[in-house]
Every structure is written in structure tokens, then in C-alpha cells.
Amino acid sequence: MIITSYEPLPFEITEIKSNIDDKIKYKLEKLQEPEKYALEISIPGGIKDSFRGKLLLKTNSEKKPEFEILILAIMDNSLNIVPNYVYFGVIDISSKNVDKKSLERTVRIIKATSEDFRIEKIESSADWIVTKTEISNNGENYTVVIRLNREKLPKGKFRKKVTVHSKTGNRHETGFVIVEGKVK
């Protein structure tokens, strides 16, 4: 990526920061041409999950003393989780007639390659989120029922994560489902 200034004044990038230093490497180089920089961004090996973040560049420009470069990396995983976000809405636990189905959501885990895969483990970030896994299509897909335990639900808003650990061929992969709602 080439970064340049169209102002007639000398242009310098004085600082560069990232909020995803654990996921990317970057190198900024001043070019021979006046007021131009080359920015190279790379992803080291071993990163398996998609991510997003930003680089913040500070300059000596009065018009643009700093600017952001947004980064989105979509990694090619062997499985897809659909949907990867489930919303339970507002749950009134004081009501005696809470429909059990309103405390359940279903996600599908679909194989995205021709390699065999299996779900090794599913973990929840809260003890009141319970999961049940069913295999379908001869091991091609999984259905995961995410159920909230009404007796243990804490009052207030929640945003939790269900982590799916799988194995495709000889690779271990991790996927996530965000679970969100509000209890009153």
C-alpha cells in the first residue's frame, strides 16, 4: 500500500500503532519519491480465525494529524457455523409460563471441505448455557441446540460465547457462536 500526501509541505509519518499486534506484522518504509511511504501488512502463519482491527498512523500534517487503516482478514476455515450469533431477546423469568422453546436456539455446523471432520468439544462461557449436539447427513453436518437454564439465568443483559472445537483431517479448529439477550 502506498501512502502519500498532496500537501505542498514536507510529510512524515511519525508513529504507527495497531490494536491487533498479535495477529499482524507491518513494515513502514519511506520511499525515494518525496512525501511517499510504502506500508506492507502480513499475517504470520498459525492464525486460524478471521479477525478485524486497525492501524493508527500519526503524521506531521495539520489537516490530517492521524488516520486509521481498517483491516479485515477472513480466514478459510474447514467448517461454517450458521448462524454464528443467536439473540434470545428479553426473557421475563418472573413469568410462570416461560415457553421452553423460547430458551432454545439452533445452529448448524457445516463441513466446508471434502475432508472428514468431527466436533471434539463444545464449551460455554457461562454455566447456564447448555448445548446438545446431533450429527446429521452421515457426519457431514452437526446441529447444536443452545439452551438457557432458566433457574440459573442472571438478571440483566448478557453477551456470552459458545466455543466449538473441531478436527478436520489432522487440523484442530475453533469456531464461535455469540449468545446474547436480556433477562428481567
C-alpha positions in Angstrom: 0.0 0.0 0.0 1.4 3.4 -0.9 0.6 6.4 1.4 1.2 9.8 0.1 0.4 13.5 0.9 -0.8 16.0 -1.6 0.0 19.0 0.6 2.9 21.1 -0.5 4.6 20.8 2.9 7.0 18.0 3.9 5.1 14.9 5.1 6.2 12.4 7.7 4.5 9.5 9.4 5.7 9.9 12.9 4.1 6.9 14.6 2.2 3.7 13.8 0.2 1.6 16.3 -2.1 -1.4 15.9 -4.8 -3.0 18.1 -4.0 -6.4 16.6 -0.3 -6.7 17.0 -0.8 -10.3 18.0 -2.3 -11.1 14.5 -0.3 -9.0 12.0 3.1 -7.7 11.2 3.6 -4.4 9.5 6.5 -2.6 7.9 6.6 1.1 7.0 9.2 2.3 4.6 9.9 5.8 3.3 10.3 5.8 -0.5 12.7 7.8 -2.6 9.9 9.8 -4.0 9.0 12.8 -1.8 6.1 12.5 0.5 5.5 8.8 -0.1 5.6 5.7 2.1 5.1 2.0 1.5 3.2 0.1 4.1 3.4 -3.7 4.0 1.0 -5.7 6.1 1.3 -9.5 6.5 -0.3 -12.2 8.6 2.1 -14.7 10.3 1.4 -18.4 10.0 -0.7 -20.1 12.6 -3.6 -17.6 12.6 -6.7 -19.7 12.1 -9.6 -17.4 12.9 -10.9 -14.4 11.0 -10.2 -11.1 12.7 -10.6 -7.3 12.3 -8.7 -4.4 13.7 -6.9 -1.2 12.8 -3.7 0.6 12.3 -3.4 4.2 13.6 -0.9 6.3 11.8 0.2 9.7 13.2 1.6 12.3 10.9 3.1 15.8 11.0 0.2 17.1 8.8 -2.0 19.8 10.3 -5.0 18.8 8.2 -4.7 15.1 8.9 -2.6 14.6 12.1 -3.7 10.9 12.3 -5.7 8.4 10.3 -6.8 4.8 10.6 -6.5 1.9 8.2 -9.1 -0.8 8.9 -8.1 -4.4 8.5 -10.4 -7.3 7.9 -8.9 -10.8 7.5 -11.2 -13.7 6.6 -9.5 -17.0 7.1 -10.5 -20.0 5.2 -11.8 -22.5 7.7 -13.0 -26.0 7.0 -16.3 -25.5 8.7 -19.1 -22.9 8.8 -21.2 -22.1 11.8 -24.6 -20.8 10.8 -25.7 -18.5 12.4 -22.7 -17.5 14.5 -24.8 -15.1 16.5 -28.0 -16.0 18.4 -30.3 -13.5 20.1 -32.8 -14.5 22.8 -34.4 -11.1 23.2 -35.9 -10.1 26.5 -36.6 -13.1 28.8 -39.0 -12.5 31.7 -38.1 -15.2 34.2 -40.7 -13.9 36.7 -43.5 -15.3 34.4 -44.6 -18.8 35.4 -45.3 -19.8 31.8 -42.0 -19.3 30.0 -42.1 -21.4 26.9 -39.1 -23.8 26.9 -38.7 -23.3 23.2 -38.1 -19.6 23.7 -35.0 -20.5 25.7 -33.6 -22.6 22.8 -31.8 -21.7 19.6 -30.3 -24.0 17.0 -27.1 -23.5 14.9 -25.7 -25.8 12.2 -22.1 -26.6 11.7 -21.5 -27.4 8.1 -18.4 -29.0 6.6 -16.8 -26.6 4.0 -14.2 -29.1 2.6 -14.2 -32.6 1.3 -12.1 -33.7 4.3 -13.8 -35.6 7.2 -14.4 -33.5 10.3 -15.8 -34.1 13.8 -16.8 -31.9 16.7 -14.5 -32.7 19.6 -15.9 -30.4 22.3 -18.3 -27.5 22.8 -17.7 -25.1 25.7 -19.8 -22.3 27.0 -18.5 -19.2 28.8 -21.4 -19.5 31.3 -22.7 -22.5 33.2 -26.3 -21.6 32.5 -25.8 -22.1 28.7 -26.2 -25.8 27.9 -25.6 -27.4 24.5 -26.7 -30.6 22.8 -25.1 -31.9 19.6 -26.7 -34.0 16.9 -25.0 -35.5 13.9 -26.8 -35.4 10.5 -26.1 -36.3 6.9 -23.6 -39.1 7.8 -21.3 -36.8 9.7 -21.4 -34.1 7.1 -23.2 -31.6 9.4 -23.9 -31.1 13.0 -26.9 -29.4 14.7 -26.2 -27.8 18.0 -29.1 -26.8 20.3 -28.2 -24.0 22.6 -30.4 -23.9 25.6 -30.6 -21.4 28.5 -31.1 -22.8 32.0 -33.9 -20.7 33.4 -33.1 -21.4 37.0 -29.5 -20.1 36.7 -30.1 -17.1 34.4 -28.7 -13.9 35.9 -30.7 -10.7 35.6 -29.5 -8.1 33.1 -28.0 -8.0 29.7 -25.7 -10.9 28.7 -23.3 -11.5 25.8 -21.6 -14.9 26.1 -19.7 -17.2 23.8 -20.1 -20.8 22.9 -16.8 -22.3 21.5 -16.8 -25.2 19.1 -13.6 -27.3 18.9 -13.4 -29.4 15.8 -10.9 -31.5 14.0 -10.7 -31.6 10.2 -8.2 -34.1 8.9 -5.2 -33.5 11.2 -6.0 -29.8 11.9 -7.7 -28.6 15.0 -10.1 -25.6 14.5 -12.1 -23.4 16.8 -15.3 -21.6 15.9 -17.6 -19.3 18.0 -21.3 -18.6 18.5 -22.2 -15.3 20.3 -25.2 -15.7 22.6 -27.0 -12.5 23.6 -30.1 -11.4 25.3 -31.6 -9.7 28.4 -33.1 -11.2 31.5 -35.7 -9.3 33.6 
